[in-house]
């Protein structure tokens, strides 16, 4: 879910995936080069808005579709599952570095140098902010929050400008982009009704209420490499790897109370879980099986909220998962499918895709980025697309 994935985490995850799947030699040099251009390290977590169940040269859109939008309150305009997927935004001059966020019928998208908005039903996009390397994205109380790199002239004219990690906010309807004092290099990961969840680095996520300016440290176990988070029912759920164990079966699903505390390990000894969602009934995640790449497939799995056993919902290798109204929506790269949370028949929502990922689902529709990850020589422009999920 939460797809949203921080920019530095996305780079770090490419390395981990490469190592676990046996093609590190061709991927790691490219990824390390990308990471070294940033002035901050790898973050511990990724995207996710809370789930109940959960201008540059660019911008071709398919307007006029009858597909629907959504609001944070959950209202839904009629959504016809028989309509074809639509393109909401095409990043013709750069990448899309963050899972989109949906709020009040608007999709917020972070590209390599802008934050743009587009109606969830399609239409004309607008540029909300132009900043260097926006990453992390969350919406709360009429404001969009993101991290970026502020370019500051060097006092020595012979040296290049400095890039200073900065935490920004901007009204959802547009306006002045301003730095948030005292936040610095924190990266927004998610939001709920009152708070933002910020990647502090050093194995900690901070729950911060902008209105009261009160915060709670959600300390992660330093042996955990967190790939994704989801927020539901008073807990922050996490998909992680226990790096103290090593191997291909060191994955785990855990949780920590939103009021603070220690990480409770709910499911252990599994493959690498890299995308997670949660609702009032259970936890759902995409998992790479505990075997070398090519020797086993992955799976879409679930467990009760308190752990105590896992169920394989789909015996395939999902790229990303989202959750809505008793349905788990997942990408297999070239297609997006759905299955009931309690198991059952799998149905296809969209097919013929390149490498779809960064899924988010709200208000009867699923939104994704395609391709969500691509090689340095790729000439394919990533798109944000949408389709109706249906009943």
LUMDOFI-986557 format. One record per residue (C-alpha): x, y, z; residue number from 1. Coordinates in nm, 4 decimals. Example, Ala and Ser with C-alpha at 12.3 -4.5 7.8 and 13.67 -1.06 7.14 Angstrom:
LUMDOFI-986557
+----------+----------+----------+-----+
:        x :        y :        z : pos :
+----------+----------+----------+-----+
:   1.2300 :  -0.4500 :   0.7800 :   1 :
:   1.3670 :  -0.1060 :   0.7140 :   2 :
+----------+----------+----------+-----+
end
This chain:
LUMDOFI-986557
+----------+----------+----------+-----+
:        x :        y :        z : pos :
+----------+----------+----------+-----+
:   0.0000 :   0.0000 :   0.0000 :   1 :
:   0.0680 :   0.1192 :   0.0850 :   2 :
:   0.2793 :   0.1679 :  -0.2205 :   3 :
:   0.4227 :   0.5038 :  -0.0709 :   4 :
:   0.7761 :   0.4457 :  -0.0979 :   5 :
:   1.0440 :   0.7020 :  -0.0209 :   6 :
:   1.2938 :   0.7885 :  -0.2920 :   7 :
:   1.5972 :   0.6707 :  -0.0964 :   8 :
:   1.4135 :   0.3583 :   0.0165 :   9 :
:   1.3303 :   0.2780 :  -0.3455 :  10 :
:   1.6984 :   0.2940 :  -0.4304 :  11 :
:   1.7916 :   0.0817 :  -0.1267 :  12 :
:   1.5242 :  -0.1758 :  -0.2100 :  13 :
:   1.6674 :  -0.2183 :  -0.5596 :  14 :
:   1.9940 :  -0.3316 :  -0.3985 :  15 :
:   1.8247 :  -0.5729 :  -0.1578 :  16 :
:   1.6150 :  -0.7211 :  -0.4362 :  17 :
:   1.9166 :  -0.7598 :  -0.6576 :  18 :
:   2.1101 :  -0.9396 :  -0.3860 :  19 :
:   1.8258 :  -1.1768 :  -0.3043 :  20 :
:   1.7514 :  -1.2554 :  -0.6673 :  21 :
:   2.1010 :  -1.3150 :  -0.7923 :  22 :
:   2.1587 :  -1.0338 :  -1.0428 :  23 :
:   2.3440 :  -0.7905 :  -0.8203 :  24 :
:   2.6349 :  -0.7537 :  -1.0562 :  25 :
:   2.4338 :  -0.5727 :  -1.3235 :  26 :
:   2.2069 :  -0.3666 :  -1.0952 :  27 :
:   2.4075 :  -0.2551 :  -0.7937 :  28 :
:   2.6533 :  -0.0219 :  -0.9735 :  29 :
:   2.3657 :   0.1743 :  -1.1270 :  30 :
:   2.1731 :   0.1940 :  -0.7979 :  31 :
:   2.4733 :   0.2913 :  -0.5897 :  32 :
:   2.5460 :   0.5714 :  -0.8310 :  33 :
:   2.1926 :   0.7031 :  -0.7912 :  34 :
:   2.2114 :   0.6843 :  -0.4120 :  35 :
:   2.5421 :   0.8682 :  -0.3945 :  36 :
:   2.3863 :   1.1711 :  -0.5605 :  37 :
:   2.1598 :   1.2158 :  -0.2589 :  38 :
:   2.2746 :   1.3862 :   0.0567 :  39 :
:   2.0891 :   1.1540 :   0.2916 :  40 :
:   2.0970 :   0.7824 :   0.3595 :  41 :
:   1.8494 :   0.5008 :   0.3133 :  42 :
:   1.5219 :   0.5345 :   0.4969 :  43 :
:   1.3502 :   0.2609 :   0.6911 :  44 :
:   1.0069 :   0.2505 :   0.5466 :  45 :
:   0.7752 :   0.3213 :   0.2612 :  46 :
:   0.4471 :   0.4610 :   0.1677 :  47 :
:   0.1027 :   0.4076 :   0.3002 :  48 :
:  -0.2043 :   0.6078 :   0.3700 :  49 :
:  -0.4278 :   0.4701 :   0.6433 :  50 :
:  -0.6690 :   0.2077 :   0.5119 :  51 :
:  -1.0159 :   0.1298 :   0.6358 :  52 :
:  -1.0195 :  -0.1884 :   0.4494 :  53 :
:  -0.6862 :   0.1964 :   0.3137 :  54 :
:   0.5129 :   2.1961 :  -1.4876 :  55 :
:   0.7332 :   2.0110 :  -1.6693 :  56 :
:   0.6767 :   1.8593 :  -2.0085 :  57 :
:   0.4352 :   1.5876 :  -1.9232 :  58 :
:   0.0757 :   1.5198 :  -1.8889 :  59 :
:  -0.1253 :   1.3410 :  -2.1525 :  60 :
:  -0.4548 :   1.2381 :  -1.9949 :  61 :
:  -0.7570 :   1.0457 :  -2.1053 :  62 :
:  -1.0354 :   1.2789 :  -2.0043 :  63 :
:  -1.4042 :   1.2145 :  -2.0161 :  64 :
:  -1.4077 :   0.8725 :  -1.8573 :  65 :
:  -1.7040 :   0.7740 :  -1.6428 :  66 :
:  -1.4732 :   0.6159 :  -1.3854 :  67 :
:  -1.5048 :   0.7551 :  -1.0392 :  68 :
:  -1.3109 :   0.9369 :  -0.7814 :  69 :
:  -1.3030 :   0.9092 :  -0.4087 :  70 :
:  -1.2836 :   1.1232 :  -0.0995 :  71 :
:  -1.1249 :   1.0644 :   0.2366 :  72 :
:  -1.4734 :   1.0125 :   0.3721 :  73 :
:  -1.5178 :   0.7266 :   0.1307 :  74 :
:  -1.7911 :   0.8620 :  -0.0957 :  75 :
:  -1.7948 :   0.7046 :  -0.4389 :  76 :
:  -1.9207 :   0.8277 :  -0.7724 :  77 :
:  -2.0546 :   0.5569 :  -1.0042 :  78 :
:  -1.7695 :   0.3350 :  -1.1191 :  79 :
:  -1.8132 :   0.1075 :  -1.4198 :  80 :
:  -1.5753 :  -0.1921 :  -1.4076 :  81 :
:  -1.6359 :  -0.2489 :  -1.7790 :  82 :
:  -1.4499 :   0.0679 :  -1.8782 :  83 :
:  -1.0885 :   0.0517 :  -1.9905 :  84 :
:  -0.8033 :   0.1795 :  -1.7703 :  85 :
:  -0.7198 :   0.5447 :  -1.8247 :  86 :
:  -0.3923 :   0.7363 :  -1.8162 :  87 :
:  -0.4046 :   1.0140 :  -1.5582 :  88 :
:  -0.0534 :   1.1505 :  -1.6085 :  89 :
:   0.2499 :   1.0747 :  -1.8254 :  90 :
:   0.5929 :   1.1827 :  -1.7015 :  91 :
:   0.7542 :   1.2381 :  -2.0390 :  92 :
:   1.0680 :   1.4067 :  -1.9054 :  93 :
:   1.1477 :   1.2142 :  -1.5891 :  94 :
:   1.0522 :   0.9424 :  -1.3462 :  95 :
:   0.7775 :   0.9019 :  -1.0885 :  96 :
:   0.9606 :   0.8448 :  -0.7624 :  97 :
:   0.6764 :   0.8015 :  -0.5142 :  98 :
:   0.3550 :   0.6077 :  -0.4831 :  99 :
:   0.0699 :   0.8469 :  -0.5678 : 100 :
:  -0.1562 :   0.9698 :  -0.2888 : 101 :
:  -0.5328 :   1.0106 :  -0.3336 : 102 :
:  -0.7311 :   1.2655 :  -0.1316 : 103 :
:  -1.0721 :   1.4252 :  -0.1942 : 104 :
:  -1.0899 :   1.3163 :  -0.5576 : 105 :
:  -0.7383 :   1.4355 :  -0.6420 : 106 :
:  -0.4273 :   1.2303 :  -0.7180 : 107 :
:  -0.0962 :   1.3755 :  -0.5985 : 108 :
:   0.2139 :   1.2626 :  -0.7886 : 109 :
:   0.5844 :   1.3204 :  -0.7159 : 110 :
:   0.8156 :   1.3219 :  -1.0179 : 111 :
:   1.1894 :   1.3818 :  -1.0276 : 112 :
:   1.1464 :   1.7582 :  -0.9887 : 113 :
:   0.7761 :   1.8392 :  -0.9396 : 114 :
:   0.4657 :   1.7563 :  -0.7409 : 115 :
:   0.1627 :   1.7497 :  -0.9700 : 116 :
:  -0.2095 :   1.6940 :  -0.9225 : 117 :
:  -0.4752 :   1.5475 :  -1.1471 : 118 :
:  -0.8444 :   1.4630 :  -1.0910 : 119 :
:  -0.8936 :   1.0978 :  -1.0038 : 120 :
:  -1.1354 :   1.0670 :  -1.2961 : 121 :
:  -0.8852 :   1.2108 :  -1.5447 : 122 :
:  -0.8426 :   1.5568 :  -1.6882 : 123 :
:  -0.5912 :   1.8390 :  -1.6919 : 124 :
:  -0.3009 :   1.8132 :  -1.4506 : 125 :
:  -0.1543 :   2.1017 :  -1.2538 : 126 :
:   0.1873 :   2.1653 :  -1.1027 : 127 :
:   0.1645 :   2.2052 :  -0.7263 : 128 :
:   0.5352 :   2.2486 :  -0.6525 : 129 :
:   0.8687 :   2.2509 :  -0.8323 : 130 :
:   1.1497 :   2.1397 :  -0.6056 : 131 :
:   1.4645 :   1.9348 :  -0.6464 : 132 :
:   1.4128 :   1.5605 :  -0.5930 : 133 :
:   1.0765 :   1.5509 :  -0.4130 : 134 :
:   1.0327 :   1.2248 :  -0.2241 : 135 :
:   0.7960 :   1.1085 :   0.0418 : 136 :
:   0.4394 :   1.2311 :   0.0016 : 137 :
:   0.1471 :   1.2682 :   0.2429 : 138 :
:  -0.1723 :   1.4749 :   0.2629 : 139 :
:  -0.3268 :   1.5980 :   0.5881 : 140 :
:  -0.5757 :   1.8733 :   0.6740 : 141 :
:  -0.5562 :   2.0541 :   0.3422 : 142 :
:  -0.1785 :   2.0447 :   0.3115 : 143 :
:   0.0572 :   1.8315 :   0.1025 : 144 :
:   0.3848 :   1.7402 :   0.2713 : 145 :
:   0.6992 :   1.6181 :   0.0981 : 146 :
:   1.0758 :   1.6146 :   0.1395 : 147 :
:   1.3140 :   1.7680 :  -0.1099 : 148 :
:   1.6604 :   1.9064 :  -0.1613 : 149 :
:   1.6927 :   2.2829 :  -0.1303 : 150 :
:   1.9671 :   2.4160 :  -0.3565 : 151 :
:   2.1810 :   2.6628 :  -0.1628 : 152 :
:   2.4664 :   2.8602 :  -0.3259 : 153 :
:   2.8065 :   2.7690 :  -0.1918 : 154 :
:   2.9991 :   3.0467 :  -0.0188 : 155 :
:   3.2941 :   2.9501 :  -0.2345 : 156 :
:   3.2013 :   3.0465 :  -0.5937 : 157 :
:   3.4442 :   2.7840 :  -0.7211 : 158 :
:   3.2387 :   2.5036 :  -0.5637 : 159 :
:   2.8994 :   2.3702 :  -0.6759 : 160 :
:   2.5840 :   2.4579 :  -0.4805 : 161 :
:   2.4914 :   2.2561 :  -0.1728 : 162 :
:   2.1808 :   2.0352 :  -0.1570 : 163 :
:   2.0125 :   2.0689 :   0.1823 : 164 :
:   1.7418 :   1.8164 :   0.2840 : 165 :
:   1.4249 :   2.0172 :   0.3494 : 166 :
:   1.0712 :   1.9286 :   0.4613 : 167 :
:   0.8060 :   2.1212 :   0.2652 : 168 :
:   0.4347 :   2.1901 :   0.2797 : 169 :
:   0.1973 :   2.3386 :   0.0224 : 170 :
:  -0.1837 :   2.3824 :   0.0198 : 171 :
:  -0.3633 :   2.1066 :  -0.1736 : 172 :
:  -0.5245 :   2.3671 :  -0.3978 : 173 :
:  -0.1953 :   2.5381 :  -0.4754 : 174 :
:  -0.0129 :   2.8316 :  -0.3241 : 175 :
:   0.3154 :   2.9060 :  -0.1535 : 176 :
:   0.5551 :   2.6185 :  -0.0981 : 177 :
:   0.7191 :   2.6655 :   0.2406 : 178 :
:   0.9722 :   2.4810 :   0.4532 : 179 :
:   0.8383 :   2.3413 :   0.7814 : 180 :
:   1.0613 :   2.4669 :   1.0668 : 181 :
:   1.2273 :   2.2082 :   1.2861 : 182 :
:   1.1599 :   1.9072 :   1.0646 : 183 :
:   1.4721 :   1.9146 :   0.8499 : 184 :
:   1.5547 :   1.5924 :   0.6680 : 185 :
:   1.2554 :   1.3877 :   0.7857 : 186 :
:   1.0638 :   1.2111 :   0.5053 : 187 :
:   0.6811 :   1.1822 :   0.5164 : 188 :
:   0.5663 :   0.8228 :   0.4744 : 189 :
:   0.1943 :   0.8288 :   0.5492 : 190 :
:  -0.0884 :   1.0055 :   0.7299 : 191 :
:  -0.3995 :   0.9229 :   0.9278 : 192 :
:  -0.6800 :   1.1503 :   1.0493 : 193 :
:  -0.4566 :   1.3576 :   1.2776 : 194 :
:  -0.0909 :   1.2787 :   1.2222 : 195 :
:   0.1933 :   1.2360 :   0.9773 : 196 :
:   0.4324 :   0.9418 :   0.9936 : 197 :
:   0.7875 :   1.0579 :   0.9276 : 198 :
:   1.1013 :   0.8607 :   0.8539 : 199 :
:   1.3561 :   0.9923 :   1.1001 : 200 :
:   1.6276 :   0.7522 :   0.9925 : 201 :
:   1.8369 :   0.5584 :   1.2441 : 202 :
:   1.5649 :   0.2964 :   1.2889 : 203 :
:   1.2793 :   0.5210 :   1.3975 : 204 :
:   0.9494 :   0.6497 :   1.2620 : 205 :
:   0.7959 :   0.9589 :   1.4211 : 206 :
:   0.4215 :   1.0112 :   1.4530 : 207 :
:   0.3806 :   1.3895 :   1.4414 : 208 :
:   0.0645 :   1.5940 :   1.4902 : 209 :
:   0.1159 :   1.9261 :   1.3052 : 210 :
:  -0.1709 :   2.0954 :   1.4927 : 211 :
:  -0.0436 :   2.0261 :   1.8442 : 212 :
:   0.3209 :   1.9861 :   1.7364 : 213 :
:   0.3323 :   1.6756 :   1.9569 : 214 :
:   0.5222 :   1.3690 :   1.8451 : 215 :
:   0.5698 :   1.0038 :   1.9398 : 216 :
:   0.8780 :   0.8010 :   1.8487 : 217 :
:   0.7938 :   0.4594 :   1.7066 : 218 :
:   1.1292 :   0.2930 :   1.7560 : 219 :
:   1.2079 :   0.0063 :   1.5235 : 220 :
:   1.4307 :  -0.2844 :   1.6193 : 221 :
:   1.7721 :  -0.1965 :   1.4728 : 222 :
:   1.8039 :  -0.5503 :   1.3356 : 223 :
:   1.5034 :  -0.4916 :   1.1086 : 224 :
:   1.5212 :  -0.3711 :   0.7509 : 225 :
:   1.1703 :  -0.2311 :   0.6986 : 226 :
:   1.0353 :  -0.2478 :   0.3433 : 227 :
:   0.6797 :  -0.1210 :   0.3920 : 228 :
:   0.4286 :  -0.0028 :   0.6500 : 229 :
:   0.0511 :   0.0047 :   0.6897 : 230 :
:  -0.1607 :   0.1812 :   0.9514 : 231 :
:  -0.4783 :   0.0239 :   1.0907 : 232 :
:  -0.6582 :  -0.0222 :   1.4214 : 233 :
:  -0.4186 :   0.1667 :   1.6469 : 234 :
:  -0.1067 :  -0.0039 :   1.5122 : 235 :
:   0.1640 :   0.0546 :   1.2572 : 236 :
:   0.2174 :  -0.2757 :   1.0754 : 237 :
:   0.5477 :  -0.3414 :   0.9048 : 238 :
:   0.6931 :  -0.5800 :   0.6499 : 239 :
:   1.0591 :  -0.6337 :   0.7242 : 240 :
:   1.3672 :  -0.8522 :   0.7117 : 241 :
:   1.5670 :  -0.9465 :   1.0191 : 242 :
:   1.9206 :  -0.8771 :   0.9023 : 243 :
:   2.0638 :  -1.0475 :   1.2099 : 244 :
:   1.9322 :  -1.3781 :   1.0755 : 245 :
:   2.0438 :  -1.3579 :   0.7135 : 246 :
:   1.9351 :  -1.6077 :   0.4509 : 247 :
:   1.6167 :  -1.6143 :   0.2463 : 248 :
:   1.3719 :  -1.6958 :   0.5275 : 249 :
:   1.4367 :  -1.3990 :   0.7554 : 250 :
:   1.1235 :  -1.2078 :   0.6624 : 251 :
:   0.8672 :  -1.1038 :   0.9197 : 252 :
:   0.5451 :  -0.9128 :   0.9736 : 253 :
:   0.5321 :  -0.7038 :   1.2901 : 254 :
:   0.3471 :  -0.4182 :   1.4521 : 255 :
:   0.4026 :  -0.1379 :   1.7007 : 256 :
:   0.1320 :   0.0611 :   1.8872 : 257 :
:   0.0758 :   0.4120 :   1.7537 : 258 :
:   0.1210 :   0.5353 :   2.1110 : 259 :
:   0.4726 :   0.3937 :   2.1177 : 260 :
:   0.6272 :   0.0746 :   2.2488 : 261 :
:   0.8243 :  -0.2156 :   2.1092 : 262 :
:   0.7851 :  -0.4095 :   1.7870 : 263 :
:   0.5734 :  -0.7227 :   1.8251 : 264 :
:   0.6750 :  -0.9926 :   1.5789 : 265 :
:   0.3565 :  -1.1491 :   1.4475 : 266 :
:   0.4760 :  -1.3701 :   1.1604 : 267 :
:   0.8389 :  -1.4853 :   1.1331 : 268 :
:   1.0496 :  -1.7187 :   0.9223 : 269 :
:   0.8953 :  -1.6235 :   0.5885 : 270 :
:   1.0390 :  -1.4967 :   0.2617 : 271 :
:   1.1002 :  -1.1267 :   0.2023 : 272 :
:   0.7718 :  -0.9317 :   0.2428 : 273 :
:   0.8015 :  -0.6042 :   0.0524 : 274 :
:   0.4461 :  -0.4623 :   0.0305 : 275 :
:   0.1880 :  -0.4752 :   0.3102 : 276 :
:  -0.1708 :  -0.3662 :   0.3794 : 277 :
:  -0.4005 :  -0.4110 :   0.6797 : 278 :
:  -0.7665 :  -0.3700 :   0.7715 : 279 :
:  -0.9909 :  -0.4604 :   1.0654 : 280 :
:  -0.9778 :  -0.8298 :   0.9750 : 281 :
:  -0.6180 :  -0.9048 :   0.8883 : 282 :
:  -0.2789 :  -0.8300 :   0.7336 : 283 :
:  -0.1943 :  -0.8911 :   0.3684 : 284 :
:   0.1440 :  -0.8832 :   0.2008 : 285 :
:   0.3444 :  -0.9609 :  -0.1109 : 286 :
:   0.6247 :  -1.2029 :  -0.0368 : 287 :
:   0.9261 :  -1.3382 :  -0.2217 : 288 :
:   0.9483 :  -1.7045 :  -0.1252 : 289 :
:   1.2502 :  -1.8219 :   0.0827 : 290 :
:   1.4489 :  -1.9497 :  -0.2134 : 291 :
:   1.6881 :  -1.8205 :  -0.4743 : 292 :
:   1.5311 :  -1.6357 :  -0.7632 : 293 :
:   1.4182 :  -1.8842 :  -1.0247 : 294 :
:   1.3786 :  -2.1730 :  -0.7786 : 295 :
:   1.0400 :  -2.0773 :  -0.6382 : 296 :
:   0.7596 :  -1.8304 :  -0.6974 : 297 :
:   0.6407 :  -1.5676 :  -0.4545 : 298 :
:   0.2969 :  -1.5436 :  -0.2989 : 299 :
:   0.0247 :  -1.3111 :  -0.1777 : 300 :
:  -0.0304 :  -1.4057 :   0.1853 : 301 :
:  -0.2407 :  -1.3039 :   0.4858 : 302 :
:  -0.2648 :  -1.3564 :   0.8597 : 303 :
:  -0.4925 :  -1.2488 :   1.1475 : 304 :
:  -0.4104 :  -0.9131 :   1.3027 : 305 :
:  -0.2484 :  -1.0805 :   1.6024 : 306 :
:  -0.0537 :  -1.3281 :   1.3893 : 307 :
:  -0.0924 :  -1.6970 :   1.4595 : 308 :
:  -0.0726 :  -1.8506 :   1.1141 : 309 :
:  -0.0553 :  -1.7545 :   0.7490 : 310 :
:  -0.2738 :  -1.8221 :   0.4481 : 311 :
:  -0.1593 :  -1.8178 :   0.0862 : 312 :
:  -0.4193 :  -1.6229 :  -0.1118 : 313 :
:  -0.2416 :  -1.6366 :  -0.4488 : 314 :
:   0.0548 :  -1.8568 :  -0.5360 : 315 :
:   0.2229 :  -1.6014 :  -0.7619 : 316 :
:   0.4816 :  -1.3249 :  -0.7301 : 317 :
:   0.3097 :  -0.9879 :  -0.6652 : 318 :
:   0.4901 :  -0.6590 :  -0.7176 : 319 :
:   0.2633 :  -0.4410 :  -0.5037 : 320 :
:  -0.0592 :  -0.4750 :  -0.3020 : 321 :
:  -0.3474 :  -0.2499 :  -0.2021 : 322 :
:  -0.6663 :  -0.3093 :  -0.0083 : 323 :
:  -1.0237 :  -0.1924 :  -0.0491 : 324 :
:  -1.3668 :  -0.3104 :   0.0716 : 325 :
:  -1.2766 :  -0.6716 :   0.1436 : 326 :
:  -1.0634 :  -0.7088 :  -0.1690 : 327 :
:  -0.6875 :  -0.7411 :  -0.2024 : 328 :
:  -0.5658 :  -0.5805 :  -0.5247 : 329 :
:  -0.2224 :  -0.6813 :  -0.6462 : 330 :
:   0.0065 :  -0.6298 :  -0.9421 : 331 :
:   0.1928 :  -0.9072 :  -1.1199 : 332 :
:   0.3779 :  -0.6510 :  -1.3291 : 333 :
:   0.2007 :  -0.7079 :  -1.6598 : 334 :
:  -0.1468 :  -0.7251 :  -1.5051 : 335 :
:  -0.3418 :  -0.6126 :  -1.2009 : 336 :
:  -0.5704 :  -0.8646 :  -1.0316 : 337 :
:  -0.8027 :  -0.8815 :  -0.7309 : 338 :
:  -0.8979 :  -1.1534 :  -0.4831 : 339 :
:  -1.1288 :  -1.1498 :  -0.1772 : 340 :
:  -0.9459 :  -1.1027 :   0.1518 : 341 :
:  -1.0713 :  -1.4419 :   0.2698 : 342 :
:  -0.9546 :  -1.6123 :  -0.0506 : 343 :
:  -1.1435 :  -1.7209 :  -0.3585 : 344 :
:  -1.1506 :  -1.6557 :  -0.7291 : 345 :
:  -0.8928 :  -1.4204 :  -0.8778 : 346 :
:  -1.0162 :  -1.1720 :  -1.1370 : 347 :
:  -0.8198 :  -0.9440 :  -1.3675 : 348 :
:  -0.8708 :  -0.5670 :  -1.3489 : 349 :
:  -0.6135 :  -0.4566 :  -1.6084 : 350 :
:  -0.3742 :  -0.6398 :  -1.8397 : 351 :
:  -0.1169 :  -0.5665 :  -2.1093 : 352 :
:   0.0937 :  -0.3543 :  -1.8731 : 353 :
:   0.4721 :  -0.3124 :  -1.8683 : 354 :
:   0.5725 :  -0.3282 :  -1.5015 : 355 :
:   0.2904 :  -0.1877 :  -1.2918 : 356 :
:   0.3482 :  -0.1084 :  -0.9244 : 357 :
:   0.3015 :   0.1519 :  -0.6469 : 358 :
:  -0.0663 :   0.0593 :  -0.6132 : 359 :
:  -0.3137 :   0.2666 :  -0.4128 : 360 :
:  -0.6866 :   0.1921 :  -0.3918 : 361 :
:  -0.9695 :   0.4204 :  -0.2850 : 362 :
:  -1.3282 :   0.4951 :  -0.3747 : 363 :
:  -1.3875 :   0.2008 :  -0.6074 : 364 :
:  -1.0724 :   0.2382 :  -0.8160 : 365 :
:  -0.7091 :   0.1354 :  -0.8158 : 366 :
:  -0.4298 :   0.3701 :  -0.9250 : 367 :
:  -0.0801 :   0.2596 :  -1.0211 : 368 :
:   0.2475 :   0.3623 :  -1.1879 : 369 :
:   0.3603 :   0.1803 :  -1.5026 : 370 :
:   0.6460 :   0.1106 :  -1.5240 : 371 :
:   0.7145 :   0.1695 :  -1.1563 : 372 :
:   1.0818 :   0.0700 :  -1.1929 : 373 :
:   1.2996 :   0.0622 :  -1.5008 : 374 :
:   1.6612 :   0.0391 :  -1.6089 : 375 :
:   1.8842 :   0.3376 :  -1.6781 : 376 :
:   1.8622 :   0.2826 :  -2.0549 : 377 :
:   1.4855 :   0.2569 :  -2.0704 : 378 :
:   1.3086 :   0.5051 :  -2.2969 : 379 :
:   0.9617 :   0.4290 :  -2.1617 : 380 :
:   0.7906 :   0.7238 :  -1.9910 : 381 :
:   0.6204 :   0.6135 :  -1.6668 : 382 :
:   0.2486 :   0.6783 :  -1.6420 : 383 :
:   0.0011 :   0.7043 :  -1.3578 : 384 :
:  -0.3022 :   0.4990 :  -1.4563 : 385 :
:  -0.6399 :   0.4148 :  -1.3069 : 386 :
:  -0.9097 :   0.1494 :  -1.3397 : 387 :
:  -1.2368 :   0.0676 :  -1.1713 : 388 :
:  -1.2155 :  -0.2278 :  -0.9336 : 389 :
:  -1.5849 :  -0.3100 :  -0.9302 : 390 :
:  -1.7652 :  -0.5199 :  -0.6691 : 391 :
+----------+----------+----------+-----+
end
